[in-house]
Amino acid sequence: MNARSNRRWINYAACVWSALFAAPHIWWALGIPFGFPGGQKNHQILISSTWRYVFDLVVILLSALAVVVALTLMRPSINSLPRRLAYIAAWIACGMLTLRGVAGFIYDGLSDPIWNPTFFIGGVLFGAVAWSARPSTHASGVL
């Protein structure tokens, strides 16, 4: 595989990760407790509050935005505002998701085999998306 093909697969993997990350938030917002951290009892307590419902909706929207970011950065480098915003968003996603994953590992150790690795993998994927979309030094003169 060539570098462009590798970049496409990284971007597609980030899209799949984003969709899979959104999925439980969709069913939690719909009232289905499957897979909720802390089980059905925690789901009943938290989903009854407006902030948790809004939180799930925000996560769903951010996940959809993450798909757009990954697809935008898959295109050939075009110096445009949407591409620059997507590039910045990919680095922000990398930082936030990686930090959340690492913090979870530090706090929980290895007791959470699902969510901490999920955050960490998302951070690594969006870091790879951002890294592969970085401006070339010969095209713009700066990084």
ChimeraX attribute file (.defattr): number of C-alpha atoms within 10 A of each C-alpha:
attribute: neighborCount
match mode: 1-to-1
recipient: residues
	/A:1	6
	/A:2	6
	/A:3	8
	/A:4	13
	/A:5	11
	/A:6	12
	/A:7	20
	/A:8	18
	/A:9	13
	/A:10	20
	/A:11	26
	/A:12	18
	/A:13	18
	/A:14	26
	/A:15	24
	/A:16	13
	/A:17	20
	/A:18	23
	/A:19	16
	/A:20	13
	/A:21	19
	/A:22	20
	/A:23	14
	/A:24	18
	/A:25	23
	/A:26	16
	/A:27	15
	/A:28	20
	/A:29	19
	/A:30	12
	/A:31	14
	/A:32	16
	/A:33	20
	/A:34	12
	/A:35	14
	/A:36	16
	/A:37	13
	/A:38	9
	/A:39	11
	/A:40	14
	/A:41	11
	/A:42	12
	/A:43	20
	/A:44	15
	/A:45	10
	/A:46	13
	/A:47	20
	/A:48	11
	/A:49	10
	/A:50	9
	/A:51	11
	/A:52	16
	/A:53	19
	/A:54	13
	/A:55	14
	/A:56	20
	/A:57	17
	/A:58	14
	/A:59	18
	/A:60	21
	/A:61	12
	/A:62	15
	/A:63	21
	/A:64	16
	/A:65	16
	/A:66	22
	/A:67	19
	/A:68	15
	/A:69	26
	/A:70	27
	/A:71	17
	/A:72	19
	/A:73	25
	/A:74	22
	/A:75	13
	/A:76	10
	/A:77	15
	/A:78	11
	/A:79	11
	/A:80	8
	/A:81	9
	/A:82	13
	/A:83	19
	/A:84	18
	/A:85	13
	/A:86	21
	/A:87	25
	/A:88	15
	/A:89	18
	/A:90	25
	/A:91	18
	/A:92	16
	/A:93	23
	/A:94	24
	/A:95	18
	/A:96	16
	/A:97	24
	/A:98	24
	/A:99	16
	/A:100	19
	/A:101	21
	/A:102	18
	/A:103	15
	/A:104	19
	/A:105	18
	/A:106	11
	/A:107	12
	/A:108	12
	/A:109	12
	/A:110	12
	/A:111	10
	/A:112	13
	/A:113	11
	/A:114	11
	/A:115	15
	/A:116	24
	/A:117	19
	/A:118	18
	/A:119	24
	/A:120	22
	/A:121	18
	/A:122	24
	/A:123	26
	/A:124	18
	/A:125	25
	/A:126	31
	/A:127	23
	/A:128	19
	/A:129	28
	/A:130	25
	/A:131	14
	/A:132	20
	/A:133	23
	/A:134	15
	/A:135	18
	/A:136	12
	/A:137	9
	/A:138	8
	/A:139	10
	/A:140	9
	/A:141	8
	/A:142	8
	/A:143	9
